Amino acid sequence: MTASPATEDNGSTLDFEEYVRSRQESLLRSARRLVPDPVDAQDLVQTALARTFPRWELIADKGLADAYMRRVMINTRTEWWRSRKLEEVPTDDLPDSGVDDSSEQYADRAMLLSAMAVLAPKQRQVVVLRHWEQMSTEETARALGMSTGTVKSTLHRALARLREELERNAFGRGSGGPQRVKEGACAA
């Protein structure tokens, strides 16, 4: 006995609904990796599901449905990105732009580098990897062969030491910078 087209269509609808029910959390997690906003991630999943449903029967190996859905979400996200409205408006008048001499940046950088010289080698390595290279705590720990707890405590101590050194350089040597007034003391 052969199934009628209505039965086959109903069976594929139930199959698709079962897939959505069982995989919706995973699909939403994948969408969250593609777009930062949770509402946009839900929209992305819904759009991908709407685009996949008419082609559901063409997916011969339903075990690859997740890969198919991820590809649809990636393509949809790319379409959204390409069709975004740009906020730039052409104009005949150019905005005034100041010239930055960046001498303060060089001075700050020189002061920071001299302050880092007081750190122990491991502390310097942790500070550079975490803040200069912008590695995560876990990445820094792997790179230096440390535990994440050691990275955190080393970074904490190193930053405290840097603050002390920078304050001493900025305020303690008569650099012309602002002078600190201790609590309870009168400013003359």
Backbone torsions as a table, in degrees:
resi	resn	phi	psi	omega
1	MET	NA	131.2	-179.2
2	THR	-97.1	149.3	179.8
3	ALA	-81.3	143.9	177.5
4	SER	-73.8	157.3	178.7
5	PRO	-56.2	-36.1	179.7
6	ALA	-64.3	-38.7	179.4
7	THR	-67.6	-42.3	179.2
8	GLU	-63.0	-43.2	-179.1
9	ASP	-64.1	-42.4	178.7
10	ASN	-64.5	-38.9	178.6
11	GLY	-64.6	-40.8	179.3
12	SER	-69.5	-33.6	177.2
13	THR	-64.9	-45.0	178.2
14	LEU	-64.2	-39.1	178.3
15	ASP	-61.4	-43.8	179.4
16	PHE	-66.4	-43.8	178.4
17	GLU	-61.0	-39.6	177.9
18	GLU	-64.0	-42.0	177.8
19	TYR	-60.5	-46.5	-178.1
20	VAL	-62.8	-45.1	179.6
21	ARG	-60.8	-41.5	-175.6
22	SER	-80.0	-25.1	-173.4
23	ARG	-114.6	3.5	-173.5
24	GLN	-61.8	-37.7	179.3
25	GLU	-66.4	-42.1	178.4
26	SER	-64.5	-41.2	178.7
27	LEU	-64.5	-38.5	179.1
28	LEU	-67.3	-39.0	176.0
29	ARG	-62.2	-41.2	177.8
30	SER	-63.8	-40.6	179.8
31	ALA	-66.0	-36.5	179.0
32	ARG	-64.2	-25.7	176.5
33	ARG	-75.6	-21.6	-178.1
34	LEU	-92.2	-32.9	179.8
35	VAL	-132.1	139.2	-175.2
36	PRO	-76.1	-28.4	-175.9
37	ASP	-83.9	127.3	-178.8
38	PRO	-60.2	-35.6	179.6
39	VAL	-68.4	-42.1	177.1
40	ASP	-63.9	-34.7	178.3
41	ALA	-64.4	-42.1	177.3
42	GLN	-64.0	-41.7	177.0
43	ASP	-61.9	-39.7	179.9
44	LEU	-63.2	-43.7	178.5
45	VAL	-63.4	-45.5	-179.1
46	GLN	-62.5	-41.9	179.0
47	THR	-64.3	-42.7	179.7
48	ALA	-64.3	-40.4	178.0
49	LEU	-65.0	-41.3	179.2
50	ALA	-64.6	-33.5	179.0
51	ARG	-79.0	-26.4	-177.6
52	THR	-82.9	-35.3	-174.4
53	PHE	-52.5	-47.5	-179.3
54	PRO	-63.7	-21.4	-177.7
55	ARG	-105.5	8.7	-174.0
56	TRP	-56.4	-40.8	-178.3
57	GLU	-69.6	-19.5	179.6
58	LEU	-77.6	-14.3	177.1
59	ILE	-82.3	101.1	-175.6
60	ALA	-69.3	-44.3	-179.6
61	ASP	-100.9	100.6	-177.3
62	LYS	-65.0	-15.0	174.6
63	GLY	-66.6	-19.5	178.6
64	LEU	-97.0	8.9	-177.3
65	ALA	-62.4	-37.4	178.4
66	ASP	-62.3	-43.6	178.7
67	ALA	-63.1	-40.8	178.3
68	TYR	-61.9	-46.1	-179.2
69	MET	-63.6	-41.8	178.3
70	ARG	-61.5	-40.5	179.0
71	ARG	-64.7	-40.7	178.0
72	VAL	-63.8	-41.4	179.2
73	MET	-65.1	-41.5	178.7
74	ILE	-62.8	-45.7	179.0
75	ASN	-63.2	-40.4	179.2
76	THR	-65.0	-45.0	178.7
77	ARG	-60.8	-40.0	178.1
78	THR	-64.0	-42.1	177.1
79	GLU	-61.5	-43.3	178.8
80	TRP	-61.1	-43.6	-178.0
81	TRP	-63.8	-42.3	-178.9
82	ARG	-69.4	-30.0	-176.4
83	SER	-94.9	6.3	-178.2
84	ARG	-62.7	151.6	179.6
85	LYS	-84.8	123.5	177.6
86	LEU	-79.7	139.2	-177.2
87	GLU	-87.9	1.0	-179.9
88	GLU	-82.5	135.8	179.5
89	VAL	-123.7	125.1	179.0
90	PRO	-66.8	144.3	-179.7
91	THR	-147.0	156.6	177.8
92	ASP	-81.0	-25.6	-177.4
93	ASP	-94.4	125.4	176.0
94	LEU	-85.4	141.1	178.5
95	PRO	-71.3	151.9	176.0
96	ASP	-67.2	135.3	177.6
97	SER	-126.8	129.4	178.5
98	GLY	-81.7	156.8	177.7
99	VAL	-97.7	122.6	179.3
100	ASP	-93.8	119.2	-178.2
101	ASP	-81.4	-12.2	176.4
102	SER	54.6	17.7	177.0
103	SER	-67.4	-34.7	177.3
104	GLU	-65.4	-37.0	178.2
105	GLN	-61.9	-43.5	179.4
106	TYR	-64.7	-40.4	179.3
107	ALA	-65.2	-44.0	178.5
108	ASP	-62.4	-42.6	-179.9
109	ARG	-63.5	-43.4	179.2
110	ALA	-63.8	-41.3	179.0
111	MET	-65.0	-40.7	179.6
112	LEU	-65.9	-43.6	179.6
113	LEU	-64.4	-38.5	177.6
114	SER	-69.3	-34.9	177.5
115	ALA	-67.5	-34.9	-179.9
116	MET	-67.6	-19.4	179.5
117	ALA	-65.6	-21.7	179.9
118	VAL	-80.4	-12.6	-178.5
119	LEU	-77.9	151.0	172.8
120	ALA	-68.2	155.6	-176.8
121	PRO	-54.5	-44.0	-179.9
122	LYS	-64.5	-38.8	178.7
123	GLN	-63.9	-43.4	178.0
124	ARG	-60.2	-43.6	-179.4
125	GLN	-61.2	-44.5	-179.1
126	VAL	-64.4	-44.4	-179.9
127	VAL	-62.5	-44.7	-178.6
128	VAL	-63.8	-46.3	-178.1
129	LEU	-67.5	-41.0	-177.1
130	ARG	-74.1	-43.5	-171.9
131	HIS	-103.4	-32.9	-180.0
132	TRP	-84.0	-50.4	-179.9
133	GLU	-84.0	-9.7	179.2
134	GLN	55.0	42.5	175.1
135	MET	-81.5	154.8	175.4
136	SER	-75.1	169.1	178.3
137	THR	-60.0	-41.9	-178.7
138	GLU	-66.2	-42.1	179.1
139	GLU	-64.4	-40.8	178.0
140	THR	-63.2	-43.1	179.5
141	ALA	-61.3	-43.7	178.5
142	ARG	-64.7	-41.9	-177.5
143	ALA	-65.2	-34.4	-176.8
144	LEU	-100.4	-2.6	-179.7
145	GLY	68.7	37.7	179.8
146	MET	-118.4	167.9	171.1
147	SER	-82.6	160.9	-179.7
148	THR	-65.2	-34.2	177.3
149	GLY	-62.9	-40.1	178.1
150	THR	-65.5	-40.1	178.0
151	VAL	-61.6	-45.7	-178.4
152	LYS	-62.4	-46.8	-178.4
153	SER	-69.3	-37.8	177.7
154	THR	-64.1	-43.1	178.8
155	LEU	-63.7	-42.2	179.3
156	HIS	-59.4	-48.8	-179.8
157	ARG	-64.9	-40.2	-178.6
158	ALA	-65.2	-43.1	-180.0
159	LEU	-67.3	-37.3	176.5
160	ALA	-63.0	-43.5	179.1
161	ARG	-64.6	-40.9	177.5
162	LEU	-63.0	-42.1	178.3
163	ARG	-59.4	-45.5	178.4
164	GLU	-58.5	-46.9	-177.6
165	GLU	-65.5	-42.6	179.8
166	LEU	-66.9	-39.2	177.2
167	GLU	-65.0	-41.9	179.4
168	ARG	-63.6	-42.1	179.5
169	ASN	-67.6	-39.6	-175.0
170	ALA	-79.6	-35.0	-171.6
171	PHE	-113.1	-21.0	-171.1
172	GLY	-96.0	-11.7	-172.6
173	ARG	-111.2	17.1	178.3
174	GLY	64.4	41.6	-176.2
175	SER	-77.8	2.9	-177.6
176	GLY	86.0	-2.9	178.2
177	GLY	-76.8	-180.0	-178.9
178	PRO	-65.1	142.0	179.9
179	GLN	-95.4	140.3	178.0
180	ARG	-83.0	143.3	175.4
181	VAL	-115.1	124.3	-179.7
182	LYS	-68.1	152.2	179.1
183	GLU	-60.7	138.1	178.4
184	GLY	86.1	-13.0	179.7
185	ALA	-88.9	148.6	179.7
186	CYS	-90.7	136.1	175.9
187	ALA	-84.1	130.0	-177.1
188	ALA	-90.0	NA	NA
